[in-house]
Amino acid sequence: MEFLNFIVSDIFGNASIFLALIAAVGLIVQRKTIVEVLQGSAKTAIGVVVLTQGNGIIISAILGLSAAFSALNPTTASAVTEIGSDAFGAMFGTQIGIVMIVAFALNILVARFTKWKTIFLTGHMLYWFPFVFLAAGYDAGLRDTKLLILATVFTALYMIIMPNLLQPFVRKVTGDDSFAIGHPTAGLSIISGFLGQMFGDKSKSTESLNFPKGLAFLKEISITGGIVVALTYVVMTVLMYMNGIDGAAVFGLASASKLFSHILLMAFTFGAGLTVLLLGVRMVIAEIVPAFKGFSDKIVPGAIPALDCPMLFAYAPNALVIGFITAMITSVITIILTSSMGIFQTVVLPLTITCFFELGTAAIIGNATGGVRGAILGSAVGGVIMVFLVGFGAPFFMNTINQWLLVFGGQDFSIWGIIAGLFARLFA
């Protein structure tokens, strides 16, 4: 049991170590020297750590916006009292580990013997998908062996199907099959890709936007992103005070006099996080892609590593920011409308994290197939779909991890969770 926990927590659950080991295997198979193996695996691990830290910095900069949105809607202020993942994760830690390892092995076998060549290597998602499917099955009434089988089958299916379905669109962004995306953005990104193809114009890319000479600095994505975050904070602060809400208190500040510096700090923090994240992305691409060649040449011929969604951010950073802004706007409008009509059984909060990572990625895909119009349309529609997925997905997790999905759902966690929940009810 301790060995299983070690594999789950310290290997699969640690993205930097997991990808460093994958890189090491690939380099060893290529008959690289010990020094080259150590150097390549170490650089891969460092790149993943840098990328992960960038993720964390960005999240810390935008979480305050969720608090502001919640404060502006009194019905949502107490909607999320706790994430609710800790107790369930502790209760099913062993099962999560078993599902993770078996599903990963099945993924490798399918990649080895079929034309579906992606191998899911996004470490933390290897944990969260079994977590979601176990919760869906448990909430439906499954227990023991039935529950374990359901979670294993759905985790394996997700790891095999979604990166492969998304790959044609990823290829339009990267220009090759050097890597795929293994992340719950897949469903929304596929929709965005199709919308871009149908209604967009890929000749007018978000990355080719022309700025007047005096605004040329806006081509620097860290500055543009920081300005967008600052303006959003300003708008939310003004709206809170117009509605008699103490914005300083919502942001955890001692007094209103601290608001100016806080907003500037969040803007700079977001810009810094984006800079760090993109640096990590470049480092990982530079190391894992050539290292994985040994894996794809000798162990699983033609294999493609399916990695975290930020791997695409450096290809179209303008689309990323456009998608984030657009998704925030359409999702908030959708939340207000659905809340006033009482459509959902639970109250839905603005999902700033999903808007940035999942729908920012969807905008990059939309831009690749339909330019500026594709990026805007894909993320706008995705923002609406995200809210409905969270709202309609809630009943399938009401007794398990509903609180967690109110914060981190709205994409494939919700889509596949609903499907798994419906399927589980047939056998409960």
N, C-alpha and C positions, 0 to 999 in steps of 0.2 A: 504493500500500500504506500509506503514511504517513497519507494522508487517511482511509482505511478505519479504521485504528487510532485516529485522532482521533475519528471518528464513534462508534466502539464504546466507547472508553475515556472520552472526555471529554464526550460528549453522552448516549448511551444508558446508559453505565455510571455516570453521575453523576446521581443522582435529583433533586437540587436544581436543577441546570441544565436537565435534561430537562423537568421539570414547569414550570419557569419559562418555557421556550420555548413549551410548550403553552398556558400561561396568556397569554403575550404574543400568540400567534396568535389566540386566542379574543377577546382584548380589541381587537386591531386590526380583526378582522372586525366587531366591534360598533361600530366607528368611535369608539372612545374616544380621548381626547387623548393626546399623547405622555407627559405627566405621569402620567395614569391608567394607561397601559400599563406604564411603568417602575415605578410604585408597586405595581401588582398583581402583576407578575412578580417583583419583588424580595421582596414579602411572601410570595409562594408559596415562593420559594427559601429564605427564612429559616425559614418554617414547617417545610419538609422537613428542613432542617439540625437544627432543634430536635428534631423527631421522631426523626431518626436518632441523635442524641446520646442521647436518652432510651433508645432501643433498646440502645445500647452500654452505658449505665450499668446497665440491668437485667441484661443478659447477664453483665457483670462480677460482679454480686452473686450470681448463681445458679450460676455455673460450678463453684464450690467444692463444691457438692452432688454434682455428677457425680464429682468426685475422691473424695469420701467414699464414695459408693455403690461405686465401682470398688475402693477399698481394702477394703471389707467382703466383696467377692467376689474372692478371689485369682486366679481364672481370668480375671477381666476386667481386672486391674491393668495388663497389658501389651497389651491388645487393640488399642488405638489408639496406635501409635507415631508416626504422622504423618498429617496430613489427606490428603495425596496429591493435592491439587487443583492445586498450582503447576506441576508438570511437565506434567500433561495440558493445563492451560490454556495454557501456553506453546507446547506442541506443536500445538495446534489453535486458536490465537488468531484466525487469519484465517478459518477455517471458522466459528467461533462468530460472528464479525462478519457474515459473509455470511448465515448462517441467521437471525440476529437481525433484520437489515434486511429480508430478503425476507418472513419470517414476519409482521413488523409491517405491512408493506405489504399483505399478503394480509388481515390482520385489518381494516385500514381499508377495503379493497374490499368485504369481506363485510358490514361494518357499514353501508357506503354503499348497497349494493344488496339487502340482505335484511332480515329482521325481527330478526336477531341483532345487537343494537346496541352491545354493550360493546366498548370499545377498551382493550386491555391497556397500562397506563401505569406499572406497578411496575418502575422502572428496573433494579434489581439482579436481579429475576427474569427480565427480558428476556435477561439474560446466562446465568443458571444453568440455565434449561430447555434451551437449545441445548447447553450443557455436558453435561448429563445424557444427552440423547438421542444426542449424538455418542459418549459413552462407552459407552452401551448397544449402539450399532451396531458400534463398533470392537471391543468385547469379543466380539460375536457373529461377527466375521470380515469385516464390510463394510469397504471401503476406497474412497477417491476419490469418484467421482460418486454411486455407490450410497449411500455413507455420508452425503454432503451432502444428497441427496434425502430420505433417511429422517429426518434431523434437522430439515430444513425443514418437511416435512409434519407431523411430530408436534408441533413447536413451534407451528406455525400452528393446528393442530387444538386444542391445549390452550388457546391464547390466545383462541380463538373459542368453544369449547364450555363450558369450566368456569365462567368468570364468568357466562355466560348461564344455565347450569343452577342456579348458586347464587343468582342474583338474586332469585327469589321469596322466599327466606328472608332475604336481606339487607333486602329491602323491609319485611319484618315487624319488623325492628329499627329501621330509619330512618324508616319511614312513607312513603317516596317513592323515586323513582329518581334522586336527585341524584348518586349514585355507586354503583358496584359494587365487588366485591373481586376483585383479580387476584393471587392468592397460592396456594401449594400447600396451604393449609388447606382448599381447596374440597371435596375428596372427603370428608374427615372431618366437615366442617361440614354437608354435605348429609345424611350419615348421622345426625348429631346432630339436625338439623332434623326428620327423619322420626320419630326416636325420641321427640322431644318431642311431636310431633303425636299419636302413637299412645298414649303412656303418661303424658304430662304433664298439667299443669293450668296454663295460661298466666295464669290469674287470680292466681296466687300467685307473683309475680315476685321474683327475687333482689334487685331494687332496692327492694322494699317490705318487706324484713325489718325487724321491730320490735326495737329494742334497749332494755333497761332504761335508765332515766334515767342511772344511774351508768356505763353503757357506751355512751352516745350518741356518744362520740368514735370508736367503731368504724365509724361511718358515713363517716368520712374514709378513703377507700380507700388513701391512701399510708400511713396509720398501720396499718390492718388488714393490708395487704400486708407491711409491715415486720415486724409481729408474727408473721405466719405464717412468713416466712423465718427469723426469729430462732429460733422454736420448732423449725423443721425442722433448723437447724444444731445446736441443743442436742441434739435426739434423735440425730442422726447422730454427734455428738461422743461422747455417752455410749455408743452402740453400738460405736463404734470402740475406745474404751478398755476396754469389757467384753470385747472380742475380742482384747485385747493389741496394738492398733494405736495408734501415736502420732498422735493427731488433729492436734496442732500441726504435725507434720512434713507431714502430708497437705495441710494448708492453707497450707504454705509459711511457717510461723511459726518464730521462733527458739526459743521455749519455750512450755510449757503456760500460763505466766502471761499470755501474750498472747491466749489464747483468748477471754476475756470481752470485751475491747475489740474483737477481730476480729469476733465475732458481732454485737455492737451496730453496728459499722461497716457490715457487710454488710446488716443490717436497714435502717439509715438510708439506705444507698446504694440499696437496692431501692425504698424509698419515694420517694427523690429522683428516681430514674430514671422511676418511674411518673408523678410529678408533671410532670416535663419532657416526657415522651412525650405525655401528655394535652394539655399546652399546645400542643405542636407539631401534634397532631391538630386541635385547634380552629382554629389558625391556617390550616392547609392547607384545611380545609373552608370556612372563611370566604372564602378567596381563589380556590381552584381551581374550586369549583362555579359561582359566577357568571361567572368567566372562561371556563369551558368551554361556557357557554351559546352563545357566538358560534360555537364549533366545531360544536356540535350543531344550531344553527339554520341555518347557511349552508353549511358544508363537508360534514358527514355528518349529515343530518337525523335527529334523535332519538338521537344517539350518547350513550352513558353511559360516563364514565371509570371504568375498573377500577383501583382503587388498592390500596395496601398494607393488610394486615389490621388494623394498629393504628387505622385510621380508625374501626373499630367500638368501640374500647375505651371511649370516653367515654359511649357509650350504655348500657352495663351493666357498670361496673367491678367490682361485687360478683361477677357471674357469671364475669368474667375470673379473679379470684382463686380462686373455688370450682372452676373448671375446671382451673386449674393444680394445685391441691392434689389433687383427685380423680384426675387423669391421672397424677400422680407416684406415687400409691399403687397404682393398678391396674397401671401399667406395671412398677413394681418387683416386685410380686407375680408378674406374668406372666413377667418375666425370670428370677426365682428358680425358678419351676416349669419353664419350658422348658429352662433350663440344667441342672437336675437330671435331666431326661429326655433330654437330648442331642438335641433336636429339630432344631436348626439346625446348618449347617456352620461357622458362625462364631459368635463370642461377641458378644452384644448388650449394649451399655451403656445405662444410663438416659439418655434424651434430654431433658434439662431445657429446652433451647431450644425443641424441638418441643412439649413439654408446655405451656410458657407461651404461645407465640405461636399455634401452630396449634390446640391443644386449648383454650386460653383463648378463642380465637375461636369454636370449635365450641360451647363452653358458652354463649357469648352468643347464638348461633343457637338452641341448645336451649332457652334461657330464653325467647326470643321466641315459640317454638312450644309450650313446655310448662312454663314457669315454673321454679321451683327444681328440681323433679323432672327436668325436661327437661335442665337444665344439668348436673346431677349424672350422670344416665344417659348423656347424650351424651358427656361427657368421660370417664366411666368405661369405656364400651365403646370409645371412641376410643383410650384408653391401651392397651388390650389389642390392638386392631387394629394400632396403631403398631408394637408389638414384633414381631408376625408379619410385617408388611410389611418391616421391616428385616431380619429373619432370613431370610425366603424371597427377598428381593430381592438378597441378597449374592451368590449364584452368578452373577447377570447382570452383575456389575461386579467380579468377583474379580481381573481383570487390569488394571483401570483405576482406578476411584475408590471401591472398596469402603470404604476407610478413611474417606473423606469422608462417605459415606452413613451410616456407623455413628454419626456425630455429627449430621448435618443431615438425615437421611432420616426415614422412618416416615410420610410423608404422600404427596402427589401426586408428589413426586420418585420415590418407590419404586413407587407404583401405576402411573404412566405409564411409568416406566423398565422395569418388568417387561414391560408390554405391548409397548413398543418393542423390547425384547430378544427377546421371542418372535417378533415380526414379522420382525425382522432375520435371525433364524436360518432363516427360510424362503427367504431370498435370498442367504445367504452362500455 
